[in-house]
Amino acid sequence: MEKPIIGITIGDINGIGPEIIIKTFSDNRMLDLCSPVVFASNKVINYYRRVVEENAFNFSSTKDLTKLNLKQINIFNCWDEEVPIQPGVLTDTGGKYAIRSLQVAAQCLKDGQIDALVTAPIHKSNTATNDFPFTGHTPFFKEKFGAKDVLMLLYSHTLRVGLVTEHVPVAKVAGYITKERIISKVLILKETLVKDFGIDRPKIAVLGLNPHSGDEGQIGTEEQQIIRPLIDSFQQQGLLAFGPYGADAFFSRGHYRHFDAVLAMYHDQGLIPFKTLAQGEGVNYTAGLPVIRTSPDHGTAFDIAGKNVADESSFREAVFQAIDLFRQRKQYKENTANPLMRKGNVEKENLTATADKSI
């Protein structure tokens, strides 16, 4: 199996990012699966090696990605200056160097110098004060790679949840639930399930916006006026989309087990049940990009930073998934590069393409 080069951003240097990176790659078996490149500085890494008391984390320092040590972790030095490290403290410095790591790594990903990227958590408060005009990683990557739209997709071994809206105040969510936005998210979700997860005909559940999915217009009309007509249209075009479902019963009764993915209307509607069910092993994936970017499903966790108690399970799973996605996407590209098709299949494919455009 090809061993991909996986880039790792350091995240907020005062959060748990550095700790979970070191814990993950202290297991040398990880080097059998990938060649990791951490975008940070030797000084930050050495500081946190002492914090976690981990001597098995051996690394090589580099500023040239063409000269990697494939038998060790590689630290790509994004800065050389001394940086004050204050575990558990929200500082402008923490945001400044989190952004620098992210920007350097993203450019290397865009230039094809790494095969995929796993991002450690950043914090919106101190990135915003450092001229970072994004509410998180997802919109940053959307702009960086010129994507028309992207989808925030969280998934575990048992559940995949995509979001129509991400970091939007609850008071404004209804205004974002438009025909155009739902169409875009559903089509991205369908495409990523096919290309990145190897599901030929994905079955997608769409949640309603309001309690009990609106109760036939008694508790909101978005389901009747926007969501249900779109689902009918999707089905007429052969797309296996169903709903809208009331979120509470959908998750509590285990209906999600019958679908390949769920599309939630807003952040907490999808992420509260997801994080409850994933139990710390979820992964955040930005679908719709020409590149692969994953991250753990948690934040900076300042309350436990520097205490050597952070659990690296979600981060390790994000690395595993970056490797799997790289291989799956490559396999899909090879399988569909020059298909030998009968005339009837060509006509069917053309009809499907026309249908997708007309939804």
C-alpha positions, 0 to 999 in steps of 0.5 A: 500500500502506498504510504501517503504524506499526511500534513498536521497543523499544530492548532492553538499552541496553548490548547491540547493540539500539540499533546494529542499529536505527540501522543498519536505519533508516539506509537511508531506503528503509525509510521507504517501507515503514513509519513507525518509532517507536523507544521510547527516549530521544534521548540513547541514540540520539545516543550510538549514532549516534556509535558506528556513525558513521551520519549518515543516521539522521535522527529526530524526537523526540515524546511524542505518537503522533498527531503523527508525522513520516512522513518520518523515524524517530520517537523516542518519549521514554520517559525524559528523565534521563541514563542511564549507557551501558556497551556490552558490560556487563550492568548493572541500569540496562540492564535497567531501561530495557529494561523501560521501553521494552518496557512503554510500547511494549506499552501503545501497541500495546494501545491501537492507537497502533501497528500492530505491534511489533519488540522488540530483545533483552533479557537475563534476568539484569538484567530479573529484578532489575528486577521483571520476572517473566517468562523473556522477551518471549513470556510477557510478551506473553501476560499483557499481552494476556490470551492463553490460550496463545501459541506461540514461532515462529521462521521464515525463508524456508525453515523455520518452527519452533514450540516446545511448551516455551520457556525450561524447564530440560532436566531438567523438559521431559518434565513439560511434554509433556502432551496439553493443551499439545501440542493448544494449540500445534498449534492455534495453529500451524495458525491462524497459518499460515492467518491470518498466512501465507496457507496454506489447509491447512497441513502440520505435522510434529511431532517426538518428545521422545526420541532416535530418537523413542523407538525404539518405547518403548525410549528413552522412552514419551512418543511412544507414550503422548502424541504419536502418539495425538494425531497420530492424533486430529488426522488423524481430524479432518482436520488435516494433522499428521504424526510424531512424527519423530526430530529428528536425521534429520528436519533432516539429511535435509531432511524439513522442506522437505516441511512448512509448519511444524515443532513441536519439543518443547523449545528447543534441539531446534528452535532449534539446527537453525533458527539453523544453517539460517536463517544469521542471517536468522531472525525470532521471532514470537509467534503466538496474540496479537491483535497482531503482535510480531516480533524478531530471532532473536539475543540482546543479544550483549554481546561485540560491543556498542559495536564497530560490528560487529553484523549487522542482517540479522535485525532488518531481516527482523523489521521486514519481517515485521512489515509483511508480517504486518500486511498479511496479517492485514488481508487475511485479515480483509477476505476472511473478513468476510462470506463468501458460502457454500453450505449444504454449505460452512456445514455443513462449517465447523461440523463443522470447528469442532466437531472442533477443540473435541473434539481 
